[in-house]
Structures are given as structure tokens and as C-alpha cells.
Amino acid sequence: MSHQVLIAALLWAVALWRAPALRHSHKQRSLEICFLSLAAAMTFEIPQVGARADALTGVVSIDYLVKHVLGVVSAAALLDFITAVVRPGGWHQRSRRVTAATCLVLMCAAFALAPAQAREPDDILAASGHRPSMWALLHIGLFTLYIGVAMVLTAALFATAARKTADRWVRTGHSLIVLGGLLGVLYALQRLALLCRTAAGDMTVTDVRQAAVVSTDLKVAAIVAIVLGSSLAPVSVAATAWREHRALRYLDPLWSGLTQAVPSVRLAFAVPPRRTRLRLHRRLVEISDATLALREYVPAEVQQRALDMAERAGYPPEARPAVAEAAWLKTATLATGRGPCAGEHPQPGGAGLSKQDELRWIRRVSAAYDRCPAVTAFATAEATAMLEEHRKQKP
């Protein structure tokens, strides 16, 4: 299988994967148009597709023109995407579109003026050793120059964006796009140098073939880097959603136990299942509210006895606070029948932690609440003693 087929398949896969983005923001539509155009352009590089296009249209080397037109459209869409990411307020939008349109018109005119059998400079030179048409050289020169400028802007603007973002995934994606842009610049410079030597008649068949290998490698590497870099952001979103969904599952035992004991803390509005971040935030809020409500049902000494129990049960020092927290919370859920008690109450753990640290803390508490036999035994014994004492105190 040729590299053209592999790259075209990769680009079509990415374009189809991102197809729903056409309904989203201008930024996402621009990137999707970039990939669709690039996938179509690489498809026209497949020899069988090019031959079929020539046969259907009756225009010699029409695939050569179409792939370059699509390449310019793809680069222009990439610049739109970059502008939306780095400078959402816009950046020379009218000038960029006028430049792209002018380049397309001049490319088409140069292609039409070139002799039919001399429109592809590399092929005509490698096949016959003759100098190709200057119109053909102008056509490919305009295309290469536009791609080179677009890649310079891509590398420069995404380098700025990479320095400013704090998200590791996004920063890595931007860095890969910068790498792709730099490879694209090298591709353009190498191609322009080749065109200048061709125009001067200073190229041999061997030189052309060697240069074609280098330019193909640079082009493929640039495309792969840009595809991977632009795909990391949605992958990051998916990975974050998966982590949040997993965190919801880990918190469910604690949340269910606490909110069944004090159902009044459950918020009334419904959250769609796909809104995992909002659901997780809501669950943390409800656990926090339930913890504050339940602490009124147990005296402060229960928390100390829970810590002693965790030590006797052999839990390591770093695990004991979470086990103790789970123990007194489970005790409180079993003791709600006696009503709030007077005096001091347990101090909930996790105060003053960052969001990530708070989530890790509550996950540990939930795991102990759900899976530690010592916690269940402690809570049952403490709650039974508290209820018995409450009954004795009744007149």
C-alpha cells in the first residue's frame, strides 16, 4: 500500500471523526474544513484517482491542479482555526481571504497557460530531462509559497499559544502543531529551492528523484504532526470526561449512603448524563452538605474513637484519617433516629484542599465507607450504643 493511500485514509478517518464539529463553533468548523480539504487533496495524489480524474474530465493533469487548490483551501482554513484559537477577536481576516483567493486565481491561470503535457514540473523533467514550462513552475511556485507562509504563521502563532496554556494535553498538542508547521516550512523551502534550480536548468533526473523523496518525507511528517497535535485537545476532553465518569462511580457508595440519611441535601434540578463535570461537582456539593448535616448527630469523641479503631485495625498512618471519616459518617447515618446531639461534633476532613485534592480525599473516604469491614463494625457498634443510651435517657 502506497504512502498516499495511508495518509489519505488517516486524514479521512480524522475528518469523519470530527465531522460533528461542523455544527459547532467557527473554530471547529475551520479545522474540519482543513482536514476535509487535506484528505481530498491527498486522495488526488493517489495515481489511480488522478488517472481517473483525467479520463473523466478530459483535462490533462487536472488532479495536479485540484490537489493544489484543495491544499490552499486547507491551509487557509488552518489559518482561520489558528486565529480563532490564538486571537479570537480576529487577525487580518479580510487580507487573509483576499490573499488566498488571489493565489487560487493565479494558480488556475498559470495551470491553464502551461502546455498540457508539461504541467507537472517534476514528472516532465524526470521523464525527458527537458525543462518544464515556466507557467507550470509559476503554478507550483505560488502554491508552495502560500503553503510556506501559512506554515510559518502556524508555527509562530501556536508557539505563542503553547506558552500560554496551562493544560498539559493542549500544550503538547500545540507543540506538535508547531513541529508540523516547522516541517511544513522546511518542505516549502526545499520545494522552492528545487523550483529555482529547475528554472535555471540545473537539475538532473537523479536530483529530481532524490528531492521528491525528501519533499514527500517532509510533507508526510508535517501532516502527521499537525493531525496528531490537533487531535490531542478532543482526546484530552474525552479523557477528562472518562476520569470524571469514573470518579462518579467511586463516589457513589458514599453519596448514596449520606443522601439516603439526609435526603434534603439532594438538589432538585436534573443534570443530563453527558454533563459529567457538572454531575461530579453537584455530587461533591451534596456530599459536603450531607457531611455538615450528619456531624450534628454524633459527638466529637466518636471521631477520636474512629481514629483509634483505624490504628488498631492496622491501617497505615496516611489511610487512617479517611477510614476514621468514613467510620463516623456511617455511624451518623445509623444514628439519625436519635436526633441531633448536644456538645462538640466531629470536624469534617478535606477542608482547605484544592479541587483535585478534595476529590482524591472523598474518593478514599468513599472506598473506606463501602469496602472496609472495620468501618461497618465500628459504626454498627457505636450507633447501637448511642441509640441504647438515648432510649435510657427518655423519661
N, C-alpha and C positions, 0 to 999 in steps of 0.2 A: 504494500500500500504506500503511495507516494505521500510526501510531507504535505502537499497541497490538500489531499483528501483528509488527512489527520487534522490539520489546522482548521479547515472548513468545518469539519464535524464538531471540533471543540467549540468554535465560535457559534455555530448553530445551536449547540446544546446550551451554551450560556445565554444566548439571545432568547431561546424558548423558555428557559428557566426564569428569566427576568421579564418575560412578556407582560405579566400583570402590572408591571411598573408603568406601562403606557397609560394607565388610568390614574396614576398618582401625580406627583409634583412635576413641574417643568424640569427639575434637575434629573429625576429618574427617567423621564421621557427622553431627555437628551442622551443619557447613557445608553438607553435601549436602542435608540436610533443609531448610535455609534456602533453598537455590536451587530445590529441587523445589517447595516451597510457594509461593515467589515466582513461579516460572514458571506454576504452576497459577492463581495469583491474577491475573496479567496476562492469562492466557488467557481468564478470565471477564470481562475488560474489553473483549474484542472483541465488538462489538454482536451479531453473528450467533450467537456462542456464548451470550451472555446470553439472547437471544430463544429459542434452542433449549432452554436450561435451564428457562426459564419455562414453555414449552409442554410439556415432558416431566413436570415436577413439578406443574404447575397452581398454583404459588405465585408471585404477582406479585413481581418484583424479587428472586427467590431468588439470582440471580447477584451482586447487590449485597451480600447477606449472606455468601455463600460467599467472595467475594474478600476481604472484610474479615476473616473468620475465618482464612483462609489467610495474610493479611498479618500477623495477630497471631502465628500459629504460626511464620511465617518470622522475625519479629523476636525471638521467644523463642529460637528455635534459634540465631540470630545471637549473642544474649547468651550462650548456652551455649558457643558457639565462642570468643567473646572471653574468657570466663572461663578456658577451657582454655588459651588462649594466654598470657594475662597473669598469671592466678593459678591455676595447675594444681591447687592444693590446694582450690579451691572458693571461691565467693563468694556467700553468701546463696542457695544453690541452692533450698532449700525455699521461701523467701519469693518468689523469682522465679517459681517454678512456681505457687504459690498466687495470686500477682497475675495471671499470665496466664490461669489458669483462671477466676478471678473476673471478669476483663474479658470473657472469651468468654461466660460465662453471662449477664452483664448486657447485653451487646450483643445476644445472641439474644432475650432477654426484651424489650428495647426495640424490636427489629425486629418481633416478634410483636404488640406492643401498638400499633404505628403503623398507621394506616389503609392498606389495601392499595395505594391509588393515590397515597399521599403518603409513601412510604418513602425516596425519594431526594431530599433537600432541594434540590440544585441543579436537578434536572430539573423538579420541580414549580414552583419559583419562576420558572425561565426560561420555562416553558411557559405559565403562567397569571398570574404576578405575585402569587399568593396566598401567604400564609405557610404553610410546611410544618408537619407535625406536630412537637410538641415531643419526642415519643418518637423520631421519626426523627432529630432533632437530637441527642438523647442517644446514640443508637446511633453515629452518626458521630463525635460528640464523644469518646466512650470510645475508639473506635478511634484517632482522631488523637492523643489524649493519650498512649495507650500507645506509639504509634509515636514520638512526640516524646521521651518519656522514654528509650526504647530507643536512639534516635539520639544523645541526649546522652551516655549511657553508652558507646556505641560510639566516639564522637569522643574522649571523655576517656580511656578505657582504651587505645585504640590509639595515642593521642598519647604516652602513657607507654611503651607497647611500642616505638614508633618511636625514642624517645630511647635506649632501652637496647640495641637490636640493632646489631650491627656490620656485618651483611651488607647491601650496598647495595641489592640487589634486594628483600630483605624489608623494609628500611626504606622504600623507595619504595612498596611495596605497602601497608604500614601507613599511610603518609601519604595515599595515595589513599582508603583506607577512612576516615581521619579527615575528608577532604574530603567523602566521601559522607555521613558522619554529620552534618557541619555543614549540608550541603544538606538533609538529612532534617529537621534541627531547623527550618530556615527554612520548609520545606514545612509542618511541623506548626504552627508559629506562624501562618503565613499562613492555613492552613485554620481554625484556632481563631478567629482574628480574623474570618474570613468567617462562621463559625457564630454568633459573638456578634452581629454586625451583622444576620444573618438572623433570629435570635431577637428582636431589637429592632425588626424590621420596617424596617430602614434600608438595604435593598438594592433595586436596580433590576435589570431584566433585563440591561442593559448591564454593570452591575457584576459580576453573576454570571458572565457570559461572559468578561469580562476576567480575573477572578480564576481561572476554570477554566484559562485559557491559562497563567497564571503558575504555578499549582499543578502542572499537567501538566509544564511545563518543569523545575521543581524536582524533581519525583518522578523523571522520566526521568534527569536529570543525577545524582541521588543513586544510583539503581540502577546506572547505567553505571560510576560511580566505584567503588562497592563491588565490582561484578563484576570490574573490571579490577584493583583492589587485591588481592582475594583470589586472583586468578589468577596474580599475579606470582611468588608463592612456588613453586608447582609448575613454572612456566616456568623459574624460576631453577634448580630441581633438574634439569630436563631439559637446560638449557643447560650446567650443570656436568658432567652425565653425558656430553654430547656432547663437551665440551672434554677430558674425561678419556679418552674413547674415541679422540679424535684424537691425544692425547699418546701413547697406547699404540702407535698406528701409527707415529708419529715415532720412538719409542724402539726399535721392533722390530729395525731393522738392527744397532744396537749391541748390544742384548740377545742377539740370535741369534748374532752373531759371538763375543761373550765367553763365553757359556754353552756354546757348542759346544767352545770351547777348554778350559774347566774345567767340565764338566757337574755336578760335585759340588756346585756352589753352588745349583743349582735345588732349590727347596723341594718336598717330596714331596706335600703336600696340594693338591687341586684347588680352583680358585676358579670359581664359576658365572660365565658370560659377562656376566650383567647386573650383577655386583658390580664395576663399573668402578673405583671408588675403591680397593677392596682389591687388585684386579689391578694397578693402577698403583703402589700402594705396594709390593706384592710385587716388581714388576719393578725398581723403583728399588733395593730392598734387594739383589736378585740382581746387578744391575749393579755396585753398590758392593762386594759381596763378591767378584765376579769381578775387579774392578779391583785390589783388595788382593792377590788371589792372583796375578794376572798380573804385577804390578810386580816380583815376585821373579825373573822370567825375563829382565829387561833391566837393564843398568847405568844409572846416573843420567845418564851423558853422552849417552845416546840421547835423553833429553828435551830437552837443550840443543840437540842437532843438529836435533831436530824443530822447535824454535822458530826456528832459523836457516833451515831449509827453508821454513817458513811466511813468513818475511820475504822470502826470495829469490823465492818464488812470487808475491809481490805482494799478499798478503792484508793488509787494514787492521790496524792495531795491536790493535783491540778483538777481532778474529776470530782472531788468532794463537794465543792460549792454547788455544782449543777445537780448532783444527787440530792443534796440537802434541800435545794429549792424545789425539786420535784416532790420530795417527801412531804414537806409542809403544805405544798399546794394540794396534793392528793388528800392529805389529812383534812384540809379546809373543805374540799368538795364533799367529803363524807360527814363533816360536822355541821353543815349548814342548817340541819334540823334543830340545833340547839340555839340558833340565833347568834348575833354578834356578841363578843365577849369584851369585858372592860379591860383597861390597862394597856400595856405596851403590846405592839404587834410586830410580826416579822418585817424586816426590811427587804424588799424585792431586790434581787441581784440584777446586774446589767445596767445600772444607772450610769449615765455619762459616757456610754460606749458609742462608737461610731455605728453607722447603719450596718456595715458588714460585720463588725464585731458583735453587735447586738443579735444579728441573725444567727451567727455561729453559737452564741450563748444560748439562745432559745432552742436551737436545734439539739444541743446537748441536754438541756432540761427535758425536752420532749422525748428524747431517746430514753432517758432515765425513767421518766414518768410511765412510759409504755412497756419497757423491757426489763426493768430491774426488780426481781422478786423482793429484795430487801426493802425497796421503796413501798411496795404494796403491803408487805407485812407490817412495816413501821406505821403506815397511815392507818391501817385497819385497827391496830392495837391502840394508837393514840386517839383515834376518833371514837372507838368504843369506850375508852376510859373517860373521855370528855363528855360523851352523852350520858354515861352512867352517873358521873358526878353531877351533871345538870339535873337528872331525874331526882337525885338525892336532895338537891337544894330546893326543889319545888315544895311548897307548903302542903 
